[in-house]
Each structure stands twice: as structure tokens, then as C-alpha cells.
Amino acid sequence: MVKEFMGKDKFIPNSLKLLSQWMCWQSRPKDNGKTDKIPINPHTGKLAKTNDPKTWGTFDQAVQYYEKHKGKGVDGIGFVFTKDDPYAGIDLDGCRNPETGVIEPWAVDIIKSINSYSEVSPSGTGVKIFCKGVLLGGGMKKGNIEIYDRGRFFTITGDVIE
């Protein structure tokens, strides 16, 4: 396993790891100072698509591809949400101080109320929550909160939030 995932992979729910809905990703800077995360096929290294299962792999394939290509155009792994799985993801942006680890009260309230697997985002400034759920319309974005249950992928760090 990759150094970054050594020991951390035990926190990632097995129910997610068992699904073949994994890909890698590459970060690309945007003009607004933020970063895009471009999905990468863990079999070919070409672009992956959230609507094309042929461009996804298993958890182990994604980790192995990341390990082999880290620093060479691959920055992490991610999980794809589909209409055929029972999972949804909640992305809380700009809610965590990366130096202190302190999370904003509004985000703590959401994390506690969902009470599911939650982890620090790659930037260290956000939180990703993985839970069971189905959304009407597949997703939404409002302010610093995004919620999706299909057609998107979430990065995975394994940096669990207790």
C-alpha cells in the first residue's frame, strides 16, 4: 500500500472498498486559486469519466496505480457515486483550519448529525462525509456545502475525523 494510506486504509469503510467504483485523480490549478481534481483511469492513466464504469477500478487497483504514479501526474484516489449504489457524499468546503485541525461549528453540527465516515479533504480545509442516502435530482450545491449521490467522485485521503 501507499505510504499515505498505510494504516489509514483501515478507516475507509469496507463497504466502499468492495465496490469497483474507484479512480485516481490529478490536481490542476484553476484561475481562481482553487484546484480542479481531474479523474484518472487506474488501468490506463487516461481520463476517467464518472458516467463510464469501464474507466473505474477496484480500491486496490486505484491504490496500486497511485503508488506507481504518485508525483508523475497522479495525486490521489477517489470514489465514484452512482445511482446503483446506496451511497451519497457531502462535501463541506472551507470549514477546517489546516494548521490546527479545528472545524467550524456549523460543520461539526453536520458531521455529528450525519454520524458517518468523515475525513479531511486533500487541501486540509474541508471535510468529506460518506453516508447512505438517495437524493432527489442526484445532488445540490449551496454555499460551502455540496451533496451528491451520483455522477460525481470524491477524493479519499483516509484522514478520518473522529
LINPE-V762759 format. One record per pair of residues at least 6 apart in sequence whose C-alpha atoms are under 7 Angstrom apart, sorted by the first residue. I is the first residue (numbers start at 1). J is the second residue. D is the distance in whole Angstrom. If there is no record, write none. Layout:
I_J_D + I_J_D
//
This chain:
1_63_7 + 1_64_7 + 2_63_7 + 2_67_5 + 5_158_7 + 8_158_5 + 8_159_7 + 9_158_6 + 11_158_6 + 11_160_7 + 12_158_6 + 17_59_5 + 19_58_7 + 20_56_7 + 20_57_5 + 20_58_4 + 20_59_7 + 21_56_6 + 21_57_6 + 21_58_6 + 21_79_6 + 21_80_5 + 22_56_5 + 22_57_5 + 22_58_6 + 22_59_6 + 22_62_6 + 22_78_6 + 22_79_5 + 22_80_6 + 23_39_7 + 23_40_6 + 23_41_6 + 23_42_6 + 23_56_5 + 23_57_6 + 23_62_5 + 23_77_6 + 23_78_5 + 23_79_6 + 24_39_6 + 24_40_5 + 24_41_6 + 24_42_6 + 24_62_6 + 24_66_7 + 24_74_7 + 24_76_6 + 24_77_4 + 24_78_6 + 25_37_6 + 25_38_5 + 25_39_4 + 25_40_5 + 25_74_6 + 25_75_6 + 25_76_5 + 25_77_6 + 25_78_7 + 26_37_5 + 26_38_5 + 26_39_7 + 26_40_7 + 26_73_6 + 26_74_5 + 26_75_5 + 26_76_7 + 27_35_6 + 27_36_6 + 27_37_5 + 27_38_6 + 27_75_6 + 28_35_6 + 28_36_5 + 28_37_6 + 29_35_4 + 29_36_6 + 30_36_6 + 39_47_6 + 39_48_5 + 39_49_7 + 40_46_6 + 40_47_5 + 40_48_5 + 41_47_6 + 41_48_5 + 41_55_5 + 41_56_6 + 42_56_7 + 42_57_6 + 42_61_6 + 42_62_5 + 42_65_6 + 48_55_5 + 48_56_7 + 49_55_6 + 50_80_6 + 50_151_5 + 50_152_6 + 50_153_7 + 51_151_6 + 62_77_6 + 63_77_7 + 66_74_6 + 66_76_6 + 66_77_7 + 77_155_6 + 77_156_6 + 78_153_6 + 78_154_5 + 78_155_4 + 78_156_5 + 79_153_5 + 79_154_5 + 79_155_6 + 80_152_6 + 80_153_4 + 80_154_7 + 81_87_7 + 81_88_7 + 81_149_5 + 81_150_4 + 81_151_6 + 81_152_6 + 81_153_6 + 82_149_6 + 82_150_4 + 82_151_6 + 83_149_7 + 83_150_5 + 86_132_5 + 86_133_6 + 86_134_7 + 87_130_7 + 87_131_6 + 87_132_4 + 87_133_5 + 87_149_6 + 88_130_6 + 88_131_5 + 88_132_6 + 88_133_5 + 88_134_7 + 88_148_6 + 88_149_4 + 89_128_7 + 89_129_6 + 89_130_5 + 89_131_6 + 89_147_6 + 89_148_5 + 89_149_6 + 90_128_6 + 90_129_5 + 90_130_7 + 90_146_6 + 90_147_4 + 90_148_7 + 91_127_6 + 91_128_5 + 91_129_6 + 91_145_6 + 91_146_5 + 91_147_6 + 92_107_7 + 92_126_5 + 92_127_5 + 92_128_6 + 92_144_6 + 92_145_5 + 92_146_7 + 93_125_7 + 93_126_5 + 93_127_7 + 93_144_5 + 93_145_6 + 94_125_5 + 94_126_5 + 94_144_7 + 95_103_6 + 95_104_5 + 95_107_6 + 95_125_6 + 95_126_5 + 96_102_6 + 96_103_4 + 96_104_6 + 96_124_7 + 96_125_5 + 96_126_5 + 97_103_6 + 97_125_6 + 98_124_5 + 98_125_5 + 116_129_7 + 116_130_6 + 116_131_6 + 117_129_6 + 117_130_5 + 117_131_7 + 118_127_7 + 118_128_6 + 118_129_4 + 118_130_6 + 118_160_6 + 118_161_5 + 119_127_6 + 119_128_5 + 119_129_7 + 119_157_7 + 119_158_6 + 119_159_5 + 119_160_4 + 119_161_5 + 120_126_6 + 120_127_5 + 120_128_6 + 120_157_7 + 120_159_5 + 120_160_6 + 120_161_7 + 121_127_5 + 121_128_6 + 121_157_7 + 122_157_6 + 134_149_6 + 135_149_6 + 138_148_6 + 138_149_5 + 138_150_6 + 139_147_5 + 139_148_4 + 139_149_6 + 140_146_6 + 140_147_5 + 140_148_7 + 141_147_6
//
